[in-house]
Structures are given as C-alpha cells and as structure tokens.
Amino acid sequence: MSLFAEEAAVLRQLLRLTLSADHVAVRQQVEQRKISGLSPAYFLLAMDKYGGTEHFVTYQLGRIVQQLSRYTEQREVEYSGQVRGRILWSATLKARHSGQPGPHRFICRQVNRRYDTLENQLVKYIIEAIYQALHTIPPIIREGVSYFPADGYLAPTYTALRLRRMETAINSLRYHVRLREITLPTAISGEHWHAAANARLEEYGEVVQVYQLYHSLCLQPQWEQFVQIGQRGLPLPGSLLGEGESWVQVAAAILHS
C-alpha cells in the first residue's frame, strides 16, 4: 500500500536518477541554495542514533529551557511600609536618620535571578532558527515522506507528522517566560560555543551540536553534510510537480555518493 498517491512515480524517478543524473550539477545547486526550503528541511529532518533534530526539539530542548543556567544579581532597594528580601538594618538605620526620617523606611537586599548568559543566548538563537526553518518547508515536502535508507527496519514516515510535532514543541517554548530577558544574538560567536560547551548542564553540548548542524546546512551549506544526513534519512516530495523533481534529483545524488 502506498503512503501517498505519487509514491510509485517518485520512487521510480529516484531510481532512474540515481543511475543516470548529473550529480555534479545537483551538488552545485545545493551549495548555492537554489532549491527553496532544501537546507531547512534537511536540518529539521536530520536523523541520528539518538533521534536527530526532531528528538532534540520535542524532548531535549524543553528540558534545557527548564534548567537554564543563571546568575544572581543583588542590589539594595528602599521600601516604605513593606518589606521584600532581607532587611539591611545598618543601612536602614542610616537611612532613617538622614533625609526624611520615618519608622516605615527599610533598606532591603533584593536578589534577582538573571538568565541572559551567552549559553542561553545560543539556546534562544537555536529556538528562533528552528521556528523560522519550520516556516520555510514547501508544501510539496510536507505532503511527502521521510525515507531511511540506512535502516531497513525503520518504516517511512509522513513528513507532515514529524513537522507538526516539532511545531507544537517550538511554539510552546518560543514564548517561555525565562526566554523573555535573554538577548537574541544576530550571529553566534566562539564565545557562545565556549560558554555552552563549558556550562554545568551537559545538555548545552547538544545545543552546540545542533547549531553546528544548522551552520553546515543552512548558513554555509556543505555537500558532504547533506550526504551524511541524507543517507540516514531522505525527505522525498509528495509528487514530481513543480520543484518535486529537484528534490528527487538531490536525493538521487546523495544515494549515488
């Protein structure tokens, strides 16, 4: 039974192109980002032995946001008629005997937790990158399937189902209260990498790995990375119409490599 109406036609074309296509020209198209949505799709649908980007988005990323690293900021705050934090009696008595005296003046030490760290900026950058990537996947791929050439026991999966799971997870994380104060960097530097790699929470290391994958597929596309990802999981279009043919050409070039 076919997973989608044009499955047989797509697979026949995939086999034909694997044996006969001009794979050098296809590689150039990929690295020059001439196929709309290709890089984001391979990034989002990338698979590895731990589940790939989908597992990171739907499971691991939420755990990281719940345990974001933080630092404490202490400052002295004056209150009148109310108290928040620890009363600093020495400062309170000094304040009462200077300026406007009064028994209801208190100087307190207020401790605030801050989350705007370099490693958390990397987390916010990745969340936004994934959100944007999800909105660039063309309908012809959403209507298709993910095949897994390297695993004969893993059944093809509807791509739309995988994307919907990621969309649900990322939409709930994107507006998390702890992310509001974190700066969204325009670009990621070595300082972000270093901070994440050396963070106390080991899962920040996975954020670095996902960013490196994003960089090699979306920011500076590298054909070798597409081959590595595609041989584990190939996003195939729902038909050969429009750019569907181009997606099959890429899949064929990957299988030929």
N, C-alpha and C positions, 0 to 999 in steps of 0.2 A: 504493500500500500504506500502511495506517495505521500510525503509530508506536505507538499504543495503542488499546485496544478502543473507547473512547468518544470518540476524536478527532473524528469527524464531528459528533457531538452537541454537543461543546464548541465547535467552530468555528461551527456554526450559531447557537448561543446567543450567541456572541461577536458575530457579525454583527448579529443581531437587536437586542441590547442597545446596540451602538454607535449604532444609528439611532434608538433609542426610549427608552433608560433615563433615569432621573432622576439625572444626573451630579452635581448639587449635593449630593444626599444621600449619594452614594458618597464624594465628597470629604470630607465631614464624618466619615464612618465611618473613613476612612483616617487623618485627622489626629487623631482621638480614640482611635486604636489599638484599635478594636473588633473587628478581624479578626485572630484568633490567628495569629502567625507571619508576618504580611504584611511588616512592616518588616525583620526579619532576612532574609527571602527576597529582597527587592529589593536589600538591601545586599550579600548574598553573590553574587547572580547578576547584579549590575550589570556592564554591558559598556561599554568604550570602545575607541578605536582601538588601544590597547596591550594589550587583553585583559581589562581590568577587575579586579575583586576576585579572581577565580579566578587570573588570572596573577600578581597580587601575592602571593597565598597560596602557590601551588605553585612559584613560581620566585623572585621577588624577595625575599620575606621570609627565606628561608633564607640568601641571600647577605648580607643585613643582619645577621642573627644571627652569622654567621661573622666579620663585620668590626665588631662593636660597638665604639663609642668607649669609651675607658677613661682612667683617670688612675693615676699611680703613687703609692704610699704607702711612705715609707721610715721605718724605725724600728730602734733598736738593740736587739739581742737577745743575751742571755748564754747561751753554750753551755759544757758541760763534757764534754770528751773527744771532741767532734765539732765540725765547722765547717760552717756554711751561710751563704753570702753572703761579702761582703768583710770581712776581719778589720780592725778598727779598732785598730791597735797602741797608739796613745796611750791610748785608753780601756781596752784590755786590760791594759796595764802598770799603769795606775792601779788597776784592779780587783784585780789580783794582790797589790798592796801595801796593800790595805785590806780590811777584813772578814776572810774566810777565804782566805788565800793558797794558791796552787797553780798548777803549770805547765800544768794542763789547762783552765784557765779562759780563755775567749775572748769578746770582745765583737765582734759582727759586725753589719754593716749589712744588713738584710733588706729587699728591695724587693718589694712586692706589687702586682699589677695589680688595680684595682678597677673594677667595671662599673656601680655604682649611680649613674648620671648621670640627669639629667632626660630627655634624649632617649631613653635606654634604658628608662626608666620608661614612656614613651609607647609604645615598642615592645612591652613586656610587657603593657600595658593593651590594645593592639590584638589581640595574640595571644589574650588571655583573652576579649575581646569576640567575636572570631570563633569561638572554641571554644564559647562559650555560644550564639551565634546558630545554629550548626550543629545544636545540640540542641533548637532550638525550631521547626524546619521541620516542618510537619504532613505525615503520610503522603500525603495527597491531592495535595500538591505534589511530593513525592519520586516519586510514581508518574506525574507528568505530564511535560511537555516545556517547553523554553525556545524561544520563537519570536523571530525577529529581524526586526521589521517594516521597519527602516531599511536592511537589507542583503538584497537579493533573491537574493544568491548564497550566503548562509550558511544551510546546512540546519538545520532544527530539531534540537535535541539533547536526549537524555534528561536530565532534571534530576538524577536519581539518580547518573548517571555523574559529572556536574560536582561534586556534593556529596561523593561518595566521594573524588575526587581531593583536594579541599580537606581533608577529614577526615584522610586519610593524612598530608598535609603538616603540618597543625597539631598532630596528636598527637605527631609526632616532634620538633617544635620546642618544645612546651609544657614539656617537662622537660629542655631543654638545660642542660648544666652551667653555662653562663655566665649563665643567667637566674636561678639559684637565689638569688644575693645581691642581685638587683635588687628594689627595693621596688615592689609593685603599688599604684599610687595608686587611691584611691576615686573620684577625678574628675580630669579633665585641666584644667590652668590655662593661662593665656597664657605662663607661664614654660616649660612643657613645649613648647609650639608654638615659642617663640622659640629654645629650645635646639636643637630638631630642625632648624628652618629654617636655623640658622647652624652646624650641625655640619659637620665637614670632609668626611664621607662624604655625597655628594649624594643618595644613595638615602633618607636620612632625610626629605627633602622629600616623597617618595611616602608615607611613613608619615603625615605631616601631612594629605595629601590624602585618604587612606583614612579617617583619623579624622574629617575634616570631612564626608565622605560618611556615615559611621556616625552622626554627630551629627544630620545633617539628615534621616535616615531613621528612626533608632531612638530617639534621645534627645528630639529636638524635631521630630517629623515635619512636613515641608513638602510640600504637594501638588505644587508646581512641581518639586521634586526627583524625586518619583515619576514625573511625566510625562516628565521628561528621561531618566530611567533606562529607563522602560517603553517609550518609543519606539525605544530601541535593542535592548531585549531583554525580552520578556514571559514571566514564569513562568505557565504555564497548568496547571490541575489535571488529574488523571487521569480525573475524571468530574465530573458535576454534583451528586453526592450530598453531603449534609452542607454544609460550607462551600464546596464547589466552586463553587456558584452565586455566592457573594460574590466569589470570586477572579475569576470571569469578568466580573462587574459592574465591578470595579476596572480590569481590562484594557480593557473597552469604554470606560470613562470616559477612560482615558488616550489611547486611539486617537481618541476624539472631540475631545480638547482641541486 
